[in-house]
Every structure is written in structure tokens, then in C-alpha cells.
């Protein structure tokens, strides 16, 4: 699912989505979240709680990836599939947002969109900015204008998702 091996930093997670243990478990298991993000989340909860649990305190000091997975198993509900679709949608947004924000660092950002599109099982809402998909509007006169439209559609998708998150 994470062919590009894109990691979402904790700051991006907490900026764009509501972070909970189930989301972190999903992201960690699928390779979108590194152990540092899990530990950072435990720090943020410790700062807010008057009497944090010993489990949370132990996690804050953990460095071993396998042990972090074990903590996530205890803190999340890993067998709940109710949120998998929701978590998948959030990481689709987070990955596409990460690539968009850093598009100048990639030789062909639209190729990355195509890979993410496939990784997430071809979500229809992304098809408007996938190069090889048929255009929904008449083609422009130049290839550059058509590529610009893809970027505009991509940005529109991200802005709509950000707006949905803020409601």
C-alpha cells in the first residue's frame, strides 16, 4: 500500500487529521507512520493528562520498533475494521498532500500520483488528476495547459479535504 515509502511526520498528522491510537496503528502497520510519530503522540498526551498511565509513560521512552507495535496493540483496537476505510481515506489525503507540498523535489510528481492512485485501489475522487485518465473537460490547446489543469484539480482535492476535516 505504501509503494513510495512516504512517511507522514507527526506534525502533519496533527495538523490535518484527528490523531488517535487506531489511526496511528493503521498508519504504522501500513508503513505511513514511523515509531517517532507514535512516541511523539504519547508525549503530547502525557503533557495533557494529570496522571498519565504507566503504559503511556513507558511508550514515551520506547525505541524498539517491535515494542512500539506491541504498545499500539494495547492502546488501539487493532481488530476493529470500522475505521479502516476512514483511516485509508485520511492517509490517501496525507500522502497526496505531502507529495503536493514537496512536488518541487520530485522529477515527475504526477507519476507519484499515479502510484498512489494504484496503491489506494483507484479511488474515483483522485481520477481527475491522474494523467492517463480521460479528461472530464475539453482538452486545452497545449500539453502544458492540460498538466496545469491536473495540478489545479489536485490542489482542489486537497483543499476540499482540508475543509472537510475542519468541520
Secondary structure, DSSP 4 states (H G I P E B T S, - for coil): --TT-PPPPHHHHHHHS---HHHHHHHHHHTSS-HHHHHHHHHHHHHH-SS--HHHHHHHT---HHHHHHHHHHHS-TT--TTHHHHHHHHHHHHHHHHHHTGGGSS-HHHHHHHHHHHTT--GGGGGG-TTSPPSS---SSHHHHHHHHHHHHHHHHHHHHHHHH-
